[in-house]
Amino acid sequence: MHLLRLAAAPLAALLLAFPAAAQKPAAYEPQVGQAGKDVIWVPTPDEVVERMLRMAQVTANDYVIDLGAGNGKIAIAAAKLFGARALGIEYNPEMAKHAQENVEKAGVGGRARIQQGDIFVTDFTQASVITMYLLPALNLKLRPQILAMRPGTRVVSHSFTMDDWEADETSSMDGRRAYFWVVPANVQGAWALEVTGGGASDKTELTLEQKYQKIEGNVGLGPLQGGLRDARLRGFNISFAYVDMKGVRRDFTGRVSGGRMEGSFRADNGSEGRWVATRK
Ligand SMILES: C[S@@+](CC[C@H](N)C(=O)[O-])C[C@H]1O[C@@H](n2cnc3c(N)ncnc32)[C@H](O)[C@@H]1O
């Protein structure tokens, strides 16, 4: 008994001297380069985070999801600097808890959240903006899922590309690169095109060839196929032009919504009208 009391005495003195140490376990301190499930943790520098969110033109209407959230800095910046709703998905449970604490400390707990989970299992399809700092092979593994997201979803990647899906913008700073893409609508194939206006109504076929956001194609002009000029797809916005049988150039702009596209056209003879295309 006496011996036990004697042994406890130094510990009691220690607890009196350092009461905080007695109550709180040591704070989790992540180490740059520490292992992660599919990639190590290295934080994106602040200026790159800001450029990534600016490239994506994030606003308070966005829902930003960071795939592999690390210490939560991208989700925090999206909420704090741009007023967006943000979610970070982080596999490492201790890191996810640490990142959630950072969210609270930054005072953005109402808009941002960190969720422990695997980016290859967790549903992120509700995002309007995806951010990531992963690895080329992981970007490629995620690519089919990203391309199947709502057209117009913006995607930003620190350092790594999407292989042959070329970026719409590449920004560089201090030797680092950030890449930006807009998920394109699917317009590949044959469409029945109806053009009305300028006192006429034309029905013809529009054929589009698509590789990611790049499109080309042609339109049926009686016995021939007239090639499209300046064909462009950005998310669900499409534009193209062709020169008709009378040598008049018509410029079309419109929006894609599933199996339907519609919009307006303007011809260089001054006529204007509407167009609708439905998937054949
Ligand atoms: C290079 S760090 C980037 C962190 C943060 N996005 C940034 O840019 O500062 C990658 C993070 O992804 C996490 N990670 C690795 N594999 C993951 C997976 N399958 N699901 C979720 N997170 C993962 C790692 O733990 C690490 O924190």
The ligand as an SDF file (V2000), in Angstrom:
LIG
                    3D

 27 29  0  0  0  0  0  0  0  0999 V2000
   -1.9810   14.5690  -52.6020 C   0  0  0  0  0  0  0  0  0  0  0  0
   -3.1280   14.6470  -51.2380 S   0  0  0  0  0  0  0  0  0  0  0  0
   -4.1420   16.0340  -51.6920 C   0  0  0  0  0  0  0  0  0  0  0  0
   -4.8930   16.6540  -50.5420 C   0  0  0  0  0  0  0  0  0  0  0  0
   -5.7820   17.8580  -50.9040 C   0  0  0  0  0  0  0  0  0  0  0  0
   -6.7510   17.5170  -51.9400 N   0  0  0  0  0  0  0  0  0  0  0  0
   -4.9330   19.0030  -51.3670 C   0  0  0  0  0  0  0  0  0  0  0  0
   -4.8700   19.2200  -52.6160 O   0  0  0  0  0  0  0  0  0  0  0  0
   -4.3350   19.6960  -50.5400 O   0  0  0  0  0  0  0  0  0  0  0  0
   -4.1800   13.2200  -51.5570 C   0  0  0  0  0  0  0  0  0  0  0  0
   -5.0890   12.8200  -50.4020 C   0  0  0  0  0  0  0  0  0  0  0  0
   -5.9280   11.7480  -50.8640 O   0  0  0  0  0  0  0  0  0  0  0  0
   -6.1120   10.8160  -49.8030 C   0  0  0  0  0  0  0  0  0  0  0  0
   -6.4990    9.5360  -50.4300 N   0  0  0  0  0  0  0  0  0  0  0  0
   -5.7070    8.6060  -50.9960 C   0  0  0  0  0  0  0  0  0  0  0  0
   -6.4480    7.6100  -51.5330 N   0  0  0  0  0  0  0  0  0  0  0  0
   -7.7530    7.9090  -51.2760 C   0  0  0  0  0  0  0  0  0  0  0  0
   -8.9930    7.2870  -51.5760 C   0  0  0  0  0  0  0  0  0  0  0  0
   -9.0550    6.1410  -52.2570 N   0  0  0  0  0  0  0  0  0  0  0  0
  -10.1350    7.8750  -51.1530 N   0  0  0  0  0  0  0  0  0  0  0  0
  -10.0870    9.0490  -50.4560 C   0  0  0  0  0  0  0  0  0  0  0  0
   -8.9490    9.6950  -50.1550 N   0  0  0  0  0  0  0  0  0  0  0  0
   -7.7950    9.1490  -50.5600 C   0  0  0  0  0  0  0  0  0  0  0  0
   -4.7750   10.8080  -49.0980 C   0  0  0  0  0  0  0  0  0  0  0  0
   -4.9220   10.3160  -47.7740 O   0  0  0  0  0  0  0  0  0  0  0  0
   -4.3770   12.2770  -49.1770 C   0  0  0  0  0  0  0  0  0  0  0  0
   -4.8290   12.9860  -48.0390 O   0  0  0  0  0  0  0  0  0  0  0  0
  1  2  1  0
  2  3  1  0
  2 10  1  0
  3  4  1  0
  4  5  1  0
  5  6  1  0
  5  7  1  0
  7  8  2  0
  7  9  1  0
 10 11  1  0
 11 12  1  0
 11 26  1  0
 12 13  1  0
 13 14  1  0
 13 24  1  0
 14 15  1  0
 14 23  1  0
 15 16  2  0
 16 17  1  0
 17 18  1  0
 17 23  2  0
 18 19  1  0
 18 20  2  0
 20 21  1  0
 21 22  2  0
 22 23  1  0
 24 25  1  0
 24 26  1  0
 26 27  1  0
M  CHG  2   2   1   9  -1
M  END
$$$$
